[in-house]
Amino acid sequence: MAPDLAEVLAATSAALRSGSPPGEAWRRTLGSPTGPDGLPAWGSLVALDRSPGGQGRHARAVLAACRLARSLGAPLAPVLDRVAEAVAADAELDAERRAALAGPRSTAAVLGWLPVLGLLLGFALGADPVEVVLRGGLGAASALLGGALLLLGRWWTARLLAHAASAGDIG
């Protein structure tokens, strides 16, 4: 598996601490040339940025940190260490969020299959639910209302899960 952004930042920091100039350290860890300003290529960083909170959010932070360190004349290695810690902490929070939402997602999936299981149970008990629906009247009205509520419930659950999954993301 390819290294993630935090690993590349830590390796770049180590290369800088061992005396490599920034352009060489980035070339060694990313395997791609840097720009004329010695900063890593945007595409190389985005390819390693696996954060769900926004495409390239961490890559932007890395480039901003590099520019800031260069403009202030600060050593880049400690700055990259801090950014790597933040990227790793974000990845851990994303994993915890996915784990916390696994239960509600599986519950929603099970609840979505209950109407089908109800029909199968009706057939197993000797009833003919399809005939009741096709006969019209109250059976057809109940089926239409149930189908509409099922679709509404699936939509609402998907919205709730999407909102919970994006909670805390910075746009």
C-alpha positions, 0 to 999 in steps of 0.5 A: 500500500502507498504511504499516506501523507503523514508518513511522507511528511515524517520521512521528509522531515527526517531527510531535512534533519539529516541535511538534505535541502528541501527540494531534494528531501521532497524529491526523495520522499515523493518520488516526483520533482518539486516546483521551481520554488522547491515546494512539492507538486500539488498533485503529488500531495493530493494523491496522498491526501486521503482525508474525507473532509475535503479534497486536498485539505491536508495538501493545502495545509502542507503547502501553506506550512512550507511557504510560511516556514520559507518566508519566516526563515524557520526550519521546515522539519519541525513544521512538517512534524507538526503538520504530520501529527495533525494529519495523523490525528485527523485520520484517526478521527475519521476512522473513529467516525466511520466506526461509530457510524457502522452500527447505524448504517447496518441498522438502517440496512436491516430496517430497509429489508424488513418490508421484503421479509414481511412479504416473504413471511406472509407467503410462508404463512399461506397468505397472498400479500400480492393478491391483497395489493392487486385487489385494490382498496385498502390493500393497495392504499396500504402498499402505496403508503408503506412504499412512500414511507419506506422511500421517505425513511431511506432518504431521511436516514441517508441524510442523517448518516451523511450529516453525522459523517460530515460533522466536524469537517471544515469546509 
